[in-house]
Amino acid sequence: MAFKNFLSGFIAMPVVRADDEEELVDPQTTLREQCQAKGNIEALYNKYQACNDRVNSRSKTTETCMEELFDYVTELDHCVSHSLFSKLK
């Protein structure tokens, strides 16, 4: 406890306050929605959903949809990364 009090004199923690009037919107969420509509990403999402439907329709299967999920998320994040950091303050 004494160590914590000792360090509090040397370490200044930044304080971040949001304006009450302005509603904060995550730019990553907005960009993901925009990228979702692009042809290649939408095709990968449909491929992932088809795999999910196929796996869920079977009672005994060892198939997973991890490859399809990784392909979809990788492309989506790649699309978002082009403009995400320019929107951050």
C-alpha positions as CSV (number, residue, x, y, z in Angstrom):
1,M,0.0,0.0,0.0
2,A,2.8,2.4,0.9
3,F,4.5,1.6,-2.5
4,K,1.3,2.6,-4.3
5,N,1.1,5.9,-2.4
6,F,4.8,6.5,-3.1
7,L,4.4,6.0,-6.9
8,S,1.3,8.2,-7.1
9,G,3.5,11.2,-6.4
10,F,5.6,10.5,-9.5
11,I,3.2,9.1,-12.0
12,A,0.6,11.4,-13.5
13,M,-2.4,9.6,-15.0
14,P,-4.0,11.4,-17.9
15,V,-7.6,12.3,-17.5
16,V,-9.8,12.1,-20.6
17,R,-13.3,13.7,-20.6
18,A,-15.9,13.4,-23.3
19,D,-18.2,16.2,-24.1
20,D,-21.7,15.5,-22.8
21,E,-23.4,17.0,-25.8
22,E,-21.5,15.0,-28.4
23,E,-22.3,11.3,-28.8
24,L,-19.2,9.3,-29.5
25,V,-19.2,7.0,-32.4
26,D,-16.6,4.3,-32.9
27,P,-15.1,4.9,-36.4
28,Q,-14.1,1.3,-36.7
29,T,-17.7,0.2,-36.5
30,T,-18.7,2.7,-39.2
31,L,-15.9,1.6,-41.5
32,R,-16.7,-2.1,-41.0
33,E,-20.2,-1.5,-42.1
34,Q,-19.0,0.4,-45.2
35,C,-16.5,-2.3,-46.1
36,Q,-19.0,-5.1,-45.5
37,A,-20.8,-4.0,-48.7
38,K,-17.7,-4.5,-50.9
39,G,-17.9,-7.4,-53.3
40,N,-15.0,-9.5,-52.2
41,I,-15.8,-9.1,-48.5
42,E,-19.4,-9.8,-49.0
43,A,-18.5,-13.0,-50.9
44,L,-16.3,-14.1,-48.1
45,Y,-19.0,-13.5,-45.6
46,N,-21.5,-15.5,-47.7
47,K,-18.9,-18.3,-47.9
48,Y,-18.6,-18.3,-44.1
49,Q,-22.3,-18.3,-43.6
50,A,-22.7,-21.2,-46.0
51,C,-20.1,-23.1,-44.0
52,N,-21.9,-22.3,-40.8
53,D,-25.2,-23.5,-42.2
54,R,-23.6,-26.7,-43.4
55,V,-21.9,-27.5,-40.1
56,N,-25.0,-26.7,-38.1
57,S,-27.1,-29.0,-40.2
58,R,-25.0,-32.0,-39.3
59,S,-25.1,-33.7,-35.9
60,K,-21.7,-35.4,-36.1
61,T,-19.0,-33.5,-37.9
62,T,-15.4,-32.5,-37.3
63,E,-15.6,-29.6,-39.8
64,T,-15.1,-26.1,-38.5
65,C,-15.4,-22.8,-40.3
66,M,-12.2,-21.3,-38.9
67,E,-10.6,-20.9,-42.3
68,E,-13.6,-19.1,-43.7
69,L,-13.9,-16.9,-40.6
70,F,-10.2,-15.9,-40.7
71,D,-10.4,-15.1,-44.4
72,Y,-13.4,-12.9,-43.9
73,V,-12.1,-11.1,-40.8
74,T,-8.6,-10.6,-42.4
75,E,-10.1,-8.9,-45.5
76,L,-12.5,-6.8,-43.5
77,D,-9.8,-5.6,-41.2
78,H,-7.5,-4.9,-44.2
79,C,-10.2,-2.8,-45.7
80,V,-10.8,-0.9,-42.5
81,S,-7.1,-0.3,-41.8
82,H,-6.8,1.9,-45.0
83,S,-8.7,4.8,-43.4
84,L,-9.2,4.0,-39.7
85,F,-6.1,5.8,-38.4
86,S,-6.8,9.0,-40.3
87,K,-10.1,9.2,-38.4
88,L,-8.6,8.9,-34.9
89,K,-7.8,12.0,-33.0
